[in-house]
Amino acid sequence: MTDESAIRASDADRDQVAAVLGEALATGRLTSVEHADRLDLAYSATTMGELAPLTRDLPEVTASGAPAAVERQVIHSTFSKIIRRGRWVASRHTKLTARFGALIIDLSDAVLPGREITLEADAWFSKMIVRVPENAHVVDEGGSVFGKRLVTGGSQADGPLIRVTGKSAFSKVIVSRAKTDWNLG
């Protein structure tokens, strides 16, 4: 019989613990210092036994092991301007949709639920601006027709991988680390 705590942890196991820790930070169950300490331990863990104590004092989550909002969410703007900034919980897959409006998303203070997230950026006759953390590595896998798409990628820091997908037409899509006049404060 195998001791469950000696089983080696996978990247998915570490990401699942990181998602639970992110939810705990967002709901006030952990301080930012506790979150950072536990997150460091989670990503350096090699066995399930090292991961278990990190979430033992936190409430149970959904059957998949992560809160549903951690897996997927949609932020949509139609004929309006939407700004999301400050402390909020991002999802592993966030669909950003703008139609005849503006969508401004600041991930620099957001709680990211793992080491890799995907932003599906779809803009039509709109402006979309996404600010990523300073240490993020950004990969652009999207496209544009009759528009401008500026994605500043690459960082040698040990930050999260942010994959940008989606298409835009007659729109401006900017993904950057720079703090400029984007109404982000």
Protein Blocks (a to p, Z undefined) as FASTA:
>chain_A
ZZfklpccdfklmmmmmmmmmmmmmnopacfklmmmmmmmmmmpcbfklmmmmmmmpccd
dfkopafklmpccdddehiacddehjddddfbdcdddehiaddddfklpccfbjbdcddd
ddehiacdddddfkbccddfbdcehiaddddehifbfcdddddedddehiacdddfbdcd
ehnZZ
